[in-house]
Amino acid sequence: MAQVGIRALKQNASAVVAEAASGETVTITDRGRPVAQMTAIPMSRLAALIGAGRARPPLRDLSELAAPKRGAARSPSLSDTLADMRDDERC
């Protein structure tokens, strides 16, 4: 973890941001006292969860899954099924 003072941050902002974007956590100090941290923004919420160990990456890529069959008989919609169940209860 790198530390940079406010004055150095003002003078080298592009370099400090590039360092943070590469994955380094940069602590910003004011007179030697830490006041803020700069980190890269994860590409996605899932990437952040995987990085924190709270999720795991998929075992297979989505492109490996078979495409759904076209022309297969469609099941009734959930709304129709629910309406039928309510009609049966009212009788």
Protein Blocks (a to p, Z undefined) as FASTA:
>chain_A
ZZddfklmmmmmmmmmmmmmnopacdddeehiafbdcddddfbfklmmmmnopaccdfbd
fklpccddehiacdddfklmmmmmmmmmmZZ
